Amino acid sequence: MRPATTAIHGGFDDDPETGATAVPIYQTASYAYASAGELADVFHGRAPGHVYSRISNPTTHALERRLAQMEDGLGAIATASGMGAISAVMLGLLRGGDELLAVRGLFGGTVSLFHNILTRFGIKIKTLPPDADAFARAVTPATRVIFAETITNPTMDVPDLEALSRVAGEHNIPLVVDATVTTPVLGPIKRFGVDVVVHSTTKFINGHGTAIGGAIVDTGSYRWAKGRFDDLATLAGRAEQMAFLARLRNVVYRDLGACPAPQNSFLMLQGLETLPVRMPIHCENARRLAEFLDGCASVKWVNYPGLADSPYRPTVNRLYSGCGGALLTFGLADGADPFACLDALRLARRMTNLGDAKTLALHPASTIFAEYDARRRTEMGVTDDMIRVSVGIEDFEDIREDFEQAIAKAME
Ligand SMILES: *Cc1c(COP(=O)(O)O)cnc(C)c1O
């Protein structure tokens, strides 16, 4: 099946008992068996089945299979949130004394997880520009993971994943990439050598801002049996390539408890069905809005990696078929008040979140990045005039008119 078909049919055949074509919501905590022996077999993985919904659930399992198929991966684990996915991967791979190399400009929650939590367990974090040579120079014998995002936000860097995966491969380190903003539709990023993909399914996959969720996909390219992780290499003796997913499912994911509610897995499955249709419209509307803003006399700057003069345009063409994603940032002419512009928006909603069908806008410096002082914000690429937009799938002319009138009001 091709991606648009997998998004609709992947991971689930009509319910054999009732013929239901929508994935049933198995709103159950646990599962009963006819005999103690059967329960013991399922418990120990000798027979297929579910024992407890913190470990697995049939609705969530359909989502996991569909996501794994869309990412062309070995398997997937769905989590309660994007942060739940990233936490499980990091706690599943790293231990005290290990080093994590991360690209700069990551999602705020990820930065906080790395610096406020992982460092407390003796894990060292090095933040680097999105340049493979910088990563090659920073690798040491203690480096265990390289972490990047497909397109960072709000800096809109587009790391060259092919170059990063070459560096990771040379040192036998897994490359873990958060593909939330490009989704499996502009991927699968397995083809660039990414070993583990993580998603916040809250965003484009859900697509309508109705639930929080995340996912982890093992693409199958990292050889756990020959890797840098003793416990996984041992486990790979039995589980082979499934070692990482098996350890996540049976230990890390099970113990951390960030499992999704079955109802939320249903909402993610439903979102996935239309993702291949929505994503190109998000990208097209974002490109057109970026071009419109670029031509506005009252707009001082626009940052969108799909713009013709963006330094990332060639990477966007090579990796993501020219789609620069749905996020852009811009700043108004000197002296204009970004709050006045945001307050004048009629269609776009002033809110955090991204990847909603609706167009959303916010002022990063006073919201997501308010916990940092001005100097630190500048280092993070967040200026006081910056407005961030997650471009929705409304009619483009309505989006354009909204920004046109809001900018005019801000300039009065
Ligand atoms: C939102 C987001 C996350 C965190 O996901 P939650 O579902 O909110 O926990 C992680 N990475 C990126 C790139 C995000 O946009």
The ligand as an ORCA input file, in Angstrom:
! r2SCAN-3c Opt
* xyz 0 1
  C       4.802     19.599     20.936
  C       6.112     19.018     20.645
  C       6.679     18.053     21.485
  C       6.015     17.602     22.766
  O       4.831     16.945     22.510
  P       3.606     16.865     23.565
  O       2.643     15.999     22.835
  O       3.126     18.264     23.777
  O       4.150     16.264     24.795
  C       7.894     17.519     21.137
  N       8.542     17.902     20.027
  C       8.025     18.839     19.193
  C       8.792     19.213     17.981
  C       6.795     19.423     19.466
  O       6.294     20.358     18.641
*
